[in-house]
């Protein structure tokens, strides 16, 4: 399993549309975009990777109050043993009308 797969499953459970790219056509009033940030193999004394570390930025875009969805998302991430490494309000995009909130997450997968 990959972090992107887990995040897609969480988005489906929360009933929030999600993509790993831009929306084609008119986007919904609230949606998520997943941007892979980092993948690495941790090397140990035997020079063989033991774990795969994956990091993703979750961008929440909302034309309304984003706090309810943000809270539900954070709770779902923590319940899935996904580490939250950063959270921040990016700003309001005046040209689109969306609030943008970013959550950076990471998870280790055994090989």
C-alpha positions, 0 to 999 in steps of 0.5 A: 500500500502507498500513502497516496492510496491511503489518503484517497481511501480517507478522502472517499470515507469523508466524501471529499473529492480528491485528485493528485492533479488539477481538476478538469472542468469546474471543480467542486466547492470543496476538494483535496489535492495530493502532492507527493513531496518525498520518497526515500529508502532508509539505509541501515548497516547492511546497505539494504533499505528496511523502510520506505518513507513517503511524504505528501502535501494535502491541500484542502480547497474550500469556498466555505468554512474549511474548519469542519473538514480540516478537523475531520481530516486531521482526526482520520489521518491520526486514526490511520497512524499517519504522521502530520508533519506540518499544518498551515493556512496558506491563504484565500485565493481571491481570483478563485474564491477558495480558502487554501489549507495545507497539511503535510503528512508522512508514513513509513512502510516496511519492505 
